[in-house]
Amino acid sequence: MTRYVIRRLLLLVPVLVGISMVTFAMLRLIPGDPARIMLGEHATEEAIERFRESAGLNDPIPVQYWRYLQRIAKGDWGRSIARRELVTTELAQRLPATLELSVGAMIVACVVGISAGIVSAYKQNSAFDLVTMIGALVGVSMPVFWLGLLLSYFFGFKLHWLPPSARLTVGIELKTIAEAYNIQLSGQIGAAVMAVLNFLSNLYVFDSIVTANPDALIDSIKHLILPSIALGTIPMSIIARMTRSSLLEVLGMDYIRTARAKGQHERVVLMTHAMKNAFLPIITVIGLQFGGLLAGAILTETIFSWPGMGRLVVERILARDYPTVQGAVLVIALLFVFLNLLVDISYAYLDPRIRYE
């Protein structure tokens, strides 16, 4: 197992290099001059030329890419062209919002999808099975932006049950972990710890639990419900269909009939014997869908004014902010690869017959 994990981590290097190369090239193929966009249409040619020279945009693209790789290797992700802020700082501020939204969407998808798939498989060809599969088909087919607009309009503006946008209601105070516990650290290690605490504090649900703030907890969960449902509908439908098909295949096995012949309770047969063996393909789908949520939250974050990575990428693509977009794509790629690695590792624990050595 250890050698397998090391091999996968080593393969991460060429994967990230390839992704960075494609991203670097595609950004520069987009029409528009970042210098002219940043300085405005009334900027003089001299000012635009000075900006391009200072940002290194006049160098050949291979030279720019090599310089970019050298900085990345040293841990320097560059500065945003739009705000002149460190890319790592911007990503650390926006990534928690996307993680929180993706986790919320995946919880909705797994709870509803797996439950519906189990009942549909157990009651095959029943009215519930038919309704569930039709619902799954509609869920897969419905565009995220359309569902998000419907949810925001009916539950947010018409019924006023849930907030239609943002992460927290104006006026709700949410202290950081460091502020709540009066944590003040100095030095390099202290700065690193403070950075981690600030990152965790941007996970509003987690922060409100740690700082014992029930008002902020309830409010942040309310704001999370609608975008989580909108983003989690497609993976929920896919998980439900996969759970049903995988469980139906297992329920027809000989050992299931043997367990039933021994007089074991149907719930024990279903949950202990069947689900354990049917769960491998479901785990694969969950891992892939979760990685897809991280990369595909752009529309959801835009509709619900959610300040995450998706909105950041859209804003910075329009501003031709190359360093920020490249950094965001690399972070999403890293998370996607690590999620797939965790899924592969989980196979060995779910099925002892699987070995990676």
LINPEZI-V616448 format. One record per backbone hydrogen bond with DSSP energy under -0.5 kcal/mol. NH is the residue of the N-H (numbers start at 1). CO is the residue of the C=O. If there is no record, write none. Layout:
BEGIN
nh:NH co:CO
nh:NH co:CO
END
This chain:
BEGIN
nh:5 co:1
nh:6 co:2
nh:7 co:3
nh:8 co:4
nh:9 co:5
nh:10 co:6
nh:11 co:7
nh:12 co:8
nh:13 co:10
nh:14 co:10
nh:15 co:11
nh:16 co:12
nh:17 co:13
nh:18 co:14
nh:19 co:15
nh:20 co:16
nh:21 co:17
nh:22 co:18
nh:23 co:19
nh:24 co:20
nh:25 co:21
nh:26 co:22
nh:27 co:23
nh:28 co:24
nh:29 co:25
nh:29 co:26
nh:30 co:26
nh:30 co:27
nh:34 co:32
nh:37 co:33
nh:38 co:34
nh:39 co:35
nh:40 co:36
nh:43 co:40
nh:48 co:44
nh:49 co:45
nh:50 co:46
nh:51 co:47
nh:52 co:48
nh:53 co:49
nh:54 co:50
nh:55 co:51
nh:56 co:52
nh:56 co:53
nh:57 co:52
nh:58 co:52
nh:59 co:56
nh:64 co:60
nh:65 co:61
nh:66 co:62
nh:67 co:63
nh:68 co:64
nh:69 co:65
nh:70 co:66
nh:71 co:67
nh:72 co:68
nh:73 co:69
nh:74 co:70
nh:75 co:72
nh:76 co:71
nh:77 co:75
nh:80 co:85
nh:84 co:80
nh:87 co:78
nh:90 co:86
nh:91 co:87
nh:92 co:88
nh:93 co:89
nh:94 co:90
nh:95 co:91
nh:96 co:92
nh:97 co:94
nh:98 co:94
nh:99 co:95
nh:100 co:96
nh:101 co:97
nh:102 co:98
nh:103 co:99
nh:104 co:100
nh:105 co:101
nh:106 co:102
nh:107 co:103
nh:108 co:104
nh:109 co:105
nh:110 co:106
nh:111 co:107
nh:112 co:108
nh:113 co:109
nh:114 co:110
nh:115 co:110
nh:115 co:111
nh:116 co:112
nh:117 co:113
nh:118 co:114
nh:119 co:115
nh:120 co:116
nh:121 co:117
nh:122 co:118
nh:123 co:119
nh:124 co:121
nh:126 co:123
nh:129 co:123
nh:130 co:126
nh:131 co:127
nh:132 co:128
nh:133 co:129
nh:134 co:130
nh:135 co:131
nh:136 co:132
nh:137 co:133
nh:138 co:134
nh:139 co:135
nh:140 co:136
nh:141 co:137
nh:142 co:138
nh:147 co:143
nh:148 co:144
nh:149 co:145
nh:150 co:146
nh:151 co:147
nh:152 co:148
nh:153 co:149
nh:154 co:150
nh:155 co:151
nh:156 co:151
nh:156 co:152
nh:157 co:152
nh:157 co:153
nh:158 co:153
nh:159 co:154
nh:161 co:155
nh:162 co:155
nh:166 co:304
nh:172 co:169
nh:173 co:171
nh:180 co:176
nh:181 co:177
nh:182 co:179
nh:183 co:178
nh:184 co:182
nh:190 co:186
nh:191 co:187
nh:192 co:188
nh:193 co:189
nh:194 co:190
nh:195 co:191
nh:196 co:192
nh:197 co:193
nh:198 co:194
nh:199 co:195
nh:200 co:196
nh:201 co:197
nh:202 co:198
nh:202 co:199
nh:203 co:200
nh:204 co:202
nh:207 co:203
nh:208 co:204
nh:209 co:205
nh:210 co:206
nh:211 co:207
nh:212 co:209
nh:213 co:208
nh:214 co:212
nh:217 co:213
nh:218 co:214
nh:219 co:215
nh:220 co:216
nh:221 co:217
nh:222 co:218
nh:223 co:219
nh:224 co:220
nh:225 co:221
nh:225 co:222
nh:226 co:222
nh:227 co:223
nh:228 co:224
nh:229 co:225
nh:230 co:226
nh:231 co:227
nh:232 co:228
nh:233 co:229
nh:235 co:231
nh:236 co:232
nh:237 co:233
nh:238 co:234
nh:239 co:235
nh:240 co:236
nh:241 co:237
nh:242 co:238
nh:243 co:239
nh:244 co:240
nh:245 co:241
nh:246 co:242
nh:247 co:243
nh:248 co:244
nh:249 co:245
nh:250 co:246
nh:251 co:247
nh:252 co:248
nh:252 co:249
nh:253 co:250
nh:257 co:253
nh:258 co:254
nh:259 co:255
nh:260 co:256
nh:261 co:257
nh:262 co:258
nh:263 co:260
nh:264 co:259
nh:269 co:265
nh:270 co:266
nh:271 co:267
nh:272 co:268
nh:273 co:268
nh:273 co:269
nh:274 co:269
nh:275 co:270
nh:277 co:273
nh:278 co:274
nh:279 co:275
nh:282 co:278
nh:283 co:279
nh:284 co:280
nh:285 co:281
nh:286 co:282
nh:287 co:283
nh:288 co:284
nh:289 co:285
nh:290 co:286
nh:291 co:287
nh:292 co:288
nh:293 co:289
nh:294 co:290
nh:295 co:291
nh:296 co:292
nh:301 co:297
nh:302 co:298
nh:303 co:299
nh:304 co:300
nh:305 co:302
nh:306 co:301
nh:307 co:305
nh:308 co:306
nh:312 co:308
nh:313 co:309
nh:314 co:310
nh:315 co:311
nh:316 co:312
nh:317 co:313
nh:318 co:314
nh:319 co:315
nh:320 co:317
nh:321 co:316
nh:322 co:320
nh:325 co:321
nh:326 co:322
nh:327 co:323
nh:328 co:324
nh:329 co:325
nh:330 co:326
nh:331 co:327
nh:332 co:328
nh:333 co:329
nh:334 co:330
nh:335 co:331
nh:336 co:332
nh:337 co:333
nh:338 co:334
nh:339 co:335
nh:340 co:336
nh:341 co:337
nh:342 co:338
nh:343 co:339
nh:344 co:340
nh:345 co:341
nh:346 co:342
nh:347 co:343
nh:347 co:344
nh:348 co:344
nh:348 co:345
nh:349 co:345
nh:349 co:346
nh:350 co:346
nh:351 co:347
nh:354 co:351
END
